[in-house]
Amino acid sequence: MASGTGAATVETPTGMPEGRERKRNQNRLAEERLGLYLVLPTLLLLGVVILYPVVKAIVMSFQKDAGIDPATGMFVEGGSAGFSNYTHWLLQQCTTASGQTVSCPPGTLGSQFWDAVAVTIFFTVVTVVVEVILGMLMALVMNRAFKGRGLLRASVLVPWSIPTAVTAKLWFFMFAFDGIVNHVLGTKILWTSDAWPARFAVIIADVWKTTPFIALLLLAGLQLIPDELFEAARVDGAGAWQRFLNVTIPLVRPALMVAVLFRVLDVLRIYDLPAILTQGGGGSGHATTTLSILVVNQIRQGYNKASALSTITFLLIFLVAFIFVKFLGANVIKTQESQRKAAK
């Protein structure tokens, strides 16, 4: 209680008079309501553009595709399919329009699902690892002070600025049988037709295009590291490799994890580069057919089975993103808050 000439003034635990505390809370609530009103149109727009298609695809994935029943030769209307569209992909089974489960003939889409998963994961692991290594080397070079550094940074970003379709067509001509790659190497490799050459062609083209993106993000992280830390490590006798492992890597890790997350999600849903470079994910035995290419191919045969496949792909990508954010340190906001608390 605070005594005075007039009535007693009640103080809150924060040391502020009760009336002033109440007014501050009211102002804060008014600001929160205003913020909600301002972002509400954006939330509604996102709901229409993003949420509705996702929900619609999930609903369609539990419906049968209308078409000719191979067993009877009769046209069958669509209806409830339960989980048969999902078992069609996950268990490598095919279902007729009437709901009967049959074995997939060799080469049909149902038997290609796990091959597409393996190809997608292979592209993801190899391209991201190579891009991170090359991107780190490029970022370390661009972070140094030398004459012409600005020109080098601008020129490095040129491949990333080229549209993916243009990049794919460019490498398609370079990897042609009589193209410049075979001419320089003195080989006669069918880069866009044979299985493994086609896969490596996609990897080379993707690494060439998107490594600058990794380098740009890592360069931004390197520029936030104070030079005093490297100088202190040098005074303590740490060599270049020790400074890289003990100073550079820990401090650039948030930017590195964000870069890896972005690239992993990009490659998991890659479509245009292999589709154009290898003529629709062809090659020998659909060697470059990714999940996204498989979804587009299935759309031509039935929307509902394609919806089930796209839902599986969405859940796979969501799971990977969740693991990166929750367990692998890709949550930049949480990392920055931890760094501020440690600094205090």
C-alpha positions in Angstrom: 0.0 0.0 0.0 1.3 3.5 -0.8 0.1 6.1 1.7 -0.5 9.7 0.8 -2.8 12.6 1.5 -5.6 11.1 -0.5 -7.0 7.6 -1.0 -4.6 4.7 -1.0 -3.2 3.5 -4.4 -3.0 -0.2 -5.0 0.2 -1.4 -6.7 0.4 -4.5 -8.8 3.3 -7.0 -8.5 5.1 -5.1 -11.3 5.2 -2.0 -9.1 2.8 -0.1 -11.4 -0.5 1.4 -10.1 -3.5 -0.9 -10.7 -5.3 1.6 -12.9 -2.3 2.1 -15.2 -1.6 -1.7 -15.3 -5.2 -2.3 -16.4 -5.0 0.4 -19.1 -1.8 -1.1 -20.4 -3.4 -4.5 -20.7 -6.3 -3.0 -22.5 -4.0 -1.3 -25.0 -2.1 -4.5 -25.5 -5.3 -6.5 -26.2 -6.5 -3.7 -28.6 -3.2 -4.0 -30.5 -3.5 -7.8 -30.7 -7.0 -7.5 -32.1 -5.8 -5.0 -34.6 -3.0 -7.3 -35.7 -5.5 -10.1 -36.1 -7.7 -8.0 -38.3 -4.8 -6.9 -40.5 -3.6 -10.5 -41.1 -7.0 -12.0 -41.5 -7.3 -11.2 -45.2 -4.0 -12.9 -45.8 -5.0 -15.9 -43.8 -8.2 -16.2 -45.8 -6.3 -15.9 -49.1 -3.9 -18.6 -48.0 -6.8 -20.8 -47.0 -8.3 -20.5 -50.4 -5.0 -20.9 -52.4 -3.3 -23.5 -50.2 -5.6 -25.2 -47.7 -8.6 -25.9 -50.1 -6.5 -27.7 -52.8 -4.8 -29.8 -50.1 -8.2 -30.8 -48.5 -9.7 -31.4 -52.0 -6.8 -33.7 -53.0 -7.2 -35.7 -49.8 -10.9 -36.1 -50.4 -10.4 -37.1 -54.0 -7.8 -39.7 -52.9 -10.6 -41.7 -51.3 -12.7 -41.9 -54.4 -12.6 -44.3 -57.3 -11.7 -43.2 -60.8 -14.5 -43.7 -63.3 -13.6 -45.8 -66.3 -13.8 -49.2 -68.0 -13.6 -52.2 -65.7 -11.1 -54.6 -67.3 -12.9 -57.6 -65.7 -16.3 -56.9 -67.3 -15.6 -54.4 -70.0 -18.3 -52.1 -68.7 -18.1 -48.5 -67.8 -18.1 -48.0 -64.0 -18.9 -44.8 -62.2 -16.6 -43.5 -59.4 -17.5 -44.0 -55.8 -15.9 -44.6 -52.4 -12.6 -46.3 -52.7 -11.5 -46.4 -49.1 -7.7 -46.8 -48.9 -7.4 -48.8 -52.1 -5.8 -45.9 -53.9 -3.1 -45.8 -51.3 -2.6 -49.5 -51.3 -2.4 -49.3 -55.1 0.9 -47.3 -54.6 2.3 -48.4 -51.2 1.7 -52.2 -51.7 2.4 -52.2 -55.5 -1.2 -53.3 -56.2 -3.6 -52.3 -58.9 -7.3 -51.9 -58.4 -10.0 -52.1 -61.0 -12.8 -49.5 -61.3 -15.1 -51.9 -59.4 -12.6 -52.1 -56.5 -11.1 -55.5 -57.2 -7.4 -55.8 -56.3 -5.2 -57.4 -58.9 -1.5 -57.8 -59.5 0.1 -55.0 -61.4 1.4 -56.0 -64.9 5.1 -55.4 -65.4 5.8 -51.8 -66.3 2.5 -50.3 -65.1 2.4 -47.2 -62.9 1.6 -49.2 -59.8 4.8 -51.1 -59.9 6.9 -47.9 -60.5 6.1 -46.2 -57.1 9.0 -47.5 -55.1 11.3 -47.0 -58.0 10.3 -43.4 -58.2 10.8 -43.0 -54.4 14.3 -44.5 -54.7 15.2 -42.2 -57.7 13.9 -39.2 -55.8 15.8 -40.0 -52.6 19.0 -40.7 -54.7 18.7 -37.3 -56.5 18.1 -35.6 -53.1 21.0 -37.1 -51.2 23.6 -36.8 -54.0 22.7 -33.3 -55.3 22.4 -31.8 -51.8 25.7 -33.3 -50.6 27.6 -32.1 -53.7 25.9 -28.7 -53.6 26.7 -28.1 -49.9 30.4 -29.0 -50.4 30.8 -26.8 -53.5 28.6 -24.0 -52.1 30.7 -23.9 -49.0 33.9 -23.6 -51.0 32.4 -20.9 -53.2 31.1 -19.0 -50.1 34.6 -19.1 -48.4 36.2 -17.7 -51.6 33.6 -15.0 -52.0 33.9 -14.0 -48.4 37.5 -13.0 -48.8 38.5 -9.4 -49.6 40.1 -9.2 -53.0 39.8 -7.1 -56.1 36.9 -8.0 -58.3 34.9 -9.7 -55.5 31.7 -8.0 -56.5 32.0 -9.1 -60.1 32.7 -12.7 -59.0 29.6 -12.7 -56.7 27.4 -11.5 -59.6 28.8 -14.0 -62.1 28.3 -16.9 -59.7 24.6 -16.2 -59.4 24.0 -16.3 -63.2 23.2 -20.1 -63.3 20.7 -19.7 -60.5 18.9 -16.8 -62.3 18.3 -18.9 -65.4 14.8 -20.5 -65.5 14.9 -24.3 -64.9 13.3 -25.1 -68.2 16.0 -23.1 -70.1 18.7 -24.8 -68.0 17.2 -28.3 -68.8 17.1 -27.6 -72.5 20.6 -26.2 -72.5 22.0 -29.3 -70.9 19.8 -31.5 -73.2 21.7 -30.1 -76.2 25.1 -30.4 -74.4 24.4 -34.1 -73.4 23.2 -35.0 -76.9 24.9 -37.9 -78.6 26.8 -35.5 -80.8 26.8 -32.7 -78.2 29.7 -30.9 -76.6 30.1 -33.2 -73.6 30.7 -36.3 -75.7 32.9 -34.3 -78.0 35.1 -33.0 -75.2 35.3 -36.3 -73.3 35.8 -38.3 -76.5 32.9 -40.7 -75.6 29.7 -42.0 -77.2 27.5 -42.1 -74.2 23.7 -41.8 -74.4 23.4 -39.3 -71.6 19.7 -38.8 -71.8 18.7 -42.4 -72.6 20.8 -44.9 -70.7 19.8 -45.3 -67.0 22.8 -44.2 -65.0 24.2 -41.6 -67.5 20.7 -40.0 -67.5 20.7 -39.9 -63.7 24.2 -38.3 -63.6 23.1 -35.9 -66.3 20.2 -34.7 -64.1 22.6 -34.4 -61.1 25.2 -32.4 -63.0 22.6 -30.0 -64.4 20.9 -29.5 -61.0 24.2 -29.0 -59.2 25.3 -26.4 -61.8 22.1 -24.5 -61.4 21.4 -24.5 -57.7 24.9 -24.5 -56.1 25.0 -20.7 -56.3 21.8 -20.6 -54.1 23.6 -22.6 -51.4 26.7 -20.4 -51.7 24.6 -17.2 -51.4 22.9 -18.4 -48.1 26.2 -19.6 -46.7 27.9 -16.4 -47.7 25.3 -14.4 -45.7 26.0 -16.6 -42.7 29.8 -16.2 -43.0 29.5 -12.4 -43.1 27.8 -12.4 -39.7 30.8 -14.0 -38.1 33.0 -11.3 -36.4 36.6 -11.3 -37.6 37.8 -11.0 -34.0 36.8 -14.7 -33.4 39.1 -15.9 -36.2 41.9 -13.6 -35.0 41.5 -14.9 -31.5 41.6 -18.5 -32.7 44.7 -17.7 -34.8 46.4 -16.2 -31.8 45.7 -19.3 -29.8 47.5 -21.3 -32.4 44.6 -22.8 -34.3 45.3 -23.7 -37.9 43.1 -23.0 -40.9 41.4 -26.4 -40.7 40.8 -26.0 -36.9 39.4 -22.5 -37.4 37.0 -23.9 -40.0 35.8 -26.8 -37.8 35.6 -25.0 -34.5 34.6 -21.5 -35.5 33.2 -21.4 -39.0 31.0 -24.5 -39.0 29.3 -23.9 -35.6 28.5 -20.3 -36.3 27.4 -20.8 -39.9 25.3 -23.9 -39.0 21.9 -22.1 -38.8 22.3 -20.7 -42.4 23.7 -24.1 -43.5 20.6 -26.0 -42.1 18.2 -23.6 -43.8 20.0 -23.9 -47.1 20.0 -27.7 -46.8 16.3 -27.7 -45.8 15.3 -25.6 -48.9 17.3 -27.7 -51.3 16.0 -31.0 -49.8 12.4 -29.9 -50.2 13.1 -28.6 -53.7 14.7 -31.9 -54.9 12.0 -34.1 -53.3 9.4 -32.4 -55.5 11.7 -32.0 -58.6 9.9 -32.2 -61.9 10.8 -29.9 -64.7 14.6 -30.6 -64.9 14.4 -34.4 -65.3 11.2 -34.2 -67.3 12.7 -31.9 -69.9 16.3 -33.2 -69.8 15.4 -36.9 -70.2 12.1 -36.5 -72.1 9.5 -37.0 -69.4 11.7 -38.9 -66.9 12.4 -41.7 -69.5 15.7 -43.2 -69.9 16.1 -46.9 -69.6 13.3 -48.3 -67.4 12.1 -44.8 -66.2 15.5 -44.3 -64.6 14.8 -40.6 -63.9 11.1 -40.8 -63.0 10.7 -38.9 -59.8 7.5 -38.8 -57.6 6.4 -35.5 -59.2 6.8 -36.9 -62.7 4.9 -40.0 -61.6 2.0 -37.9 -60.3 1.8 -36.0 -63.6 1.9 -39.3 -65.6 -0.9 -40.7 -63.4 -3.1 -37.6 -63.9 -3.5 -38.7 -67.5 -5.0 -42.0 -66.3 -7.1 -41.0 -63.3 -7.3 -38.0 -61.0 -8.2 -39.9 -57.8 -5.2 -42.2 -57.8 -3.0 -39.3 -58.7 -4.5 -37.4 -55.7 -3.5 -40.3 -53.4 0.0 -40.3 -54.8 0.3 -36.5 -54.4 -1.0 -36.9 -50.8 1.7 -39.5 -50.1 4.3 -37.1 -51.6 3.0 -34.2 -49.6 3.2 -36.3 -46.3 6.8 -37.4 -47.2 7.9 -33.8 -47.8 6.1 -32.6 -44.6 7.8 -35.3 -42.6 11.2 -34.3 -43.9 10.6 -30.6 -43.1 9.3 -31.4 -39.6 12.5 -33.5 -38.9 14.7 -30.7 -40.1 12.9 -28.0 -38.1 12.3 -30.0 -34.9 15.5 -32.1 -34.6 18.2 -30.9 -37.0 18.4 -27.2 -36.1 16.6 -25.6 -39.1 14.4 -23.5 -36.8 16.2 -20.2 -37.2 13.9 -18.2 -34.9 14.5 -20.6 -32.0 18.2 -20.6 -32.7 18.3 -16.8 -32.7 16.4 -16.7 -29.4 18.9 -19.2 -27.8 21.8 -17.1 -29.0 20.3 -13.9 -27.5 19.7 -15.7 -24.2 23.3 -16.9 -24.2 24.5 -13.4 -24.9 22.6 -12.0 -22.0 
